Amino acid sequence: MNSPLKHLIALLAAAFLLGGCAPGNSGPPHPGAVNPYSNGGFHDAGPNYPDTGR
């Protein structure tokens, strides 16, 4: 039985779960991530990236 209520509940559940994917301040990316702010070299961490220790 596919009632409209079941579809609505499924839609609301999916929207609630995907709501966590909204843009926000999620912190720096993982250490192996590509750095779009780098001017070259591994030691150039760029903004919002963890310091590589150099």
Rosetta blueprint (number, residue, H / E / L):
1 M L
2 N L
3 S L
4 P H
5 L H
6 K H
7 H H
8 L H
9 I H
10 A H
11 L H
12 L H
13 A H
14 A H
15 A H
16 F H
17 L H
18 L H
19 G H
20 G H
21 C H
22 A L
23 P L
24 G L
25 N L
26 S L
27 G L
28 P L
29 P L
30 H L
31 P L
32 G L
33 A L
34 V L
35 N L
36 P L
37 Y L
38 S L
39 N L
40 G L
41 G L
42 F L
43 H L
44 D L
45 A L
46 G L
47 P L
48 N L
49 Y L
50 P L
51 D L
52 T L
53 G L
54 R L
